[in-house]
Amino acid sequence: MRNFFMHVLVVVSILVALHGCMIQPADEGISQEEVSTEEIVDRPPYTCFLPIETGPCRAYFDRYAFDPETGRCVHFIYGGCGGNANNFEAYGECRHRCGRFESRLATP
C-alpha cells in the first residue's frame, strides 16, 4: 500500500513541476485579489495531495485542506491569495473531494 502512495506522490511532484503554481497572476496581468480557489473548478485527485498553503496575503479565512500525513481533512487559515487547489471553504467539501483517501491513509 505504501508503494502506491509513493507513486502518487511522485506523479503529483511531476504534475506540480510541469504546471508550476497553477495560476501566475503577476505574469498574466491579473491582480492577486482576482484569483480565488473558487475559480479552480476541476479539481483532479492529486489536489488532495498538494501541500497545505496559507498563501502570501494576510487575510484570515477559515478553510479546510486534506492532510495526506494524517489522512484527514484539517482546518487551516487561508490568507486570501496564492495557495493551491487543496483549499476548501467547507469541511464537507473537503471530505467530498478527498474522503476516498481517508481510509487508505489514516493510521489507527
Contacts in CASP RR format, 6 or more apart in sequence:
PFRMAT RR
TARGET T0000
AUTHOR 0000-0000-0000
METHOD contacts of the structure
MODEL  1
MRNFFMHVLVVVSILVALHGCMIQPADEGISQEEVSTEEIVDRPPYTCFL
PIETGPCRAYFDRYAFDPETGRCVHFIYGGCGGNANNFEAYGECRHRCGR
FESRLATP
1 104 0 8 1.000
5 68 0 8 1.000
5 104 0 8 1.000
5 105 0 8 1.000
8 46 0 8 1.000
8 49 0 8 1.000
9 49 0 8 1.000
9 68 0 8 1.000
11 46 0 8 1.000
12 46 0 8 1.000
12 49 0 8 1.000
12 50 0 8 1.000
15 46 0 8 1.000
16 50 0 8 1.000
21 82 0 8 1.000
21 83 0 8 1.000
21 84 0 8 1.000
22 40 0 8 1.000
22 84 0 8 1.000
22 85 0 8 1.000
23 30 0 8 1.000
23 35 0 8 1.000
23 39 0 8 1.000
23 40 0 8 1.000
23 82 0 8 1.000
25 31 0 8 1.000
25 32 0 8 1.000
25 34 0 8 1.000
25 35 0 8 1.000
25 81 0 8 1.000
32 56 0 8 1.000
32 57 0 8 1.000
32 81 0 8 1.000
32 82 0 8 1.000
33 81 0 8 1.000
35 81 0 8 1.000
35 82 0 8 1.000
36 80 0 8 1.000
37 63 0 8 1.000
37 78 0 8 1.000
37 83 0 8 1.000
37 85 0 8 1.000
37 87 0 8 1.000
37 88 0 8 1.000
37 89 0 8 1.000
38 89 0 8 1.000
40 85 0 8 1.000
43 85 0 8 1.000
43 97 0 8 1.000
47 66 0 8 1.000
47 84 0 8 1.000
47 85 0 8 1.000
47 86 0 8 1.000
47 97 0 8 1.000
47 98 0 8 1.000
48 66 0 8 1.000
48 68 0 8 1.000
48 86 0 8 1.000
48 97 0 8 1.000
48 98 0 8 1.000
48 99 0 8 1.000
48 101 0 8 1.000
49 66 0 8 1.000
49 68 0 8 1.000
49 86 0 8 1.000
50 84 0 8 1.000
50 85 0 8 1.000
50 86 0 8 1.000
51 84 0 8 1.000
51 86 0 8 1.000
52 65 0 8 1.000
52 67 0 8 1.000
52 74 0 8 1.000
52 76 0 8 1.000
52 86 0 8 1.000
53 82 0 8 1.000
53 83 0 8 1.000
53 84 0 8 1.000
53 86 0 8 1.000
53 87 0 8 1.000
54 76 0 8 1.000
54 77 0 8 1.000
54 78 0 8 1.000
54 79 0 8 1.000
54 83 0 8 1.000
55 78 0 8 1.000
55 79 0 8 1.000
55 80 0 8 1.000
55 81 0 8 1.000
55 82 0 8 1.000
55 83 0 8 1.000
56 79 0 8 1.000
56 81 0 8 1.000
56 82 0 8 1.000
57 79 0 8 1.000
57 80 0 8 1.000
57 81 0 8 1.000
57 82 0 8 1.000
58 79 0 8 1.000
59 78 0 8 1.000
59 79 0 8 1.000
59 80 0 8 1.000
59 81 0 8 1.000
60 77 0 8 1.000
60 79 0 8 1.000
61 77 0 8 1.000
61 78 0 8 1.000
61 79 0 8 1.000
61 80 0 8 1.000
62 75 0 8 1.000
62 77 0 8 1.000
62 78 0 8 1.000
63 75 0 8 1.000
63 76 0 8 1.000
63 77 0 8 1.000
63 78 0 8 1.000
63 87 0 8 1.000
63 88 0 8 1.000
63 89 0 8 1.000
64 73 0 8 1.000
64 74 0 8 1.000
64 75 0 8 1.000
64 76 0 8 1.000
64 88 0 8 1.000
64 89 0 8 1.000
64 90 0 8 1.000
64 91 0 8 1.000
64 92 0 8 1.000
64 93 0 8 1.000
64 94 0 8 1.000
65 73 0 8 1.000
65 74 0 8 1.000
65 76 0 8 1.000
65 86 0 8 1.000
65 87 0 8 1.000
65 88 0 8 1.000
65 94 0 8 1.000
66 72 0 8 1.000
66 73 0 8 1.000
66 74 0 8 1.000
66 86 0 8 1.000
66 94 0 8 1.000
66 97 0 8 1.000
66 98 0 8 1.000
66 99 0 8 1.000
66 101 0 8 1.000
67 73 0 8 1.000
67 74 0 8 1.000
68 101 0 8 1.000
68 105 0 8 1.000
70 105 0 8 1.000
70 106 0 8 1.000
70 107 0 8 1.000
71 101 0 8 1.000
71 102 0 8 1.000
71 105 0 8 1.000
71 106 0 8 1.000
72 102 0 8 1.000
72 106 0 8 1.000
73 88 0 8 1.000
73 91 0 8 1.000
73 92 0 8 1.000
73 94 0 8 1.000
73 95 0 8 1.000
73 98 0 8 1.000
73 99 0 8 1.000
75 91 0 8 1.000
78 87 0 8 1.000
88 94 0 8 1.000
88 97 0 8 1.000
95 102 0 8 1.000
END
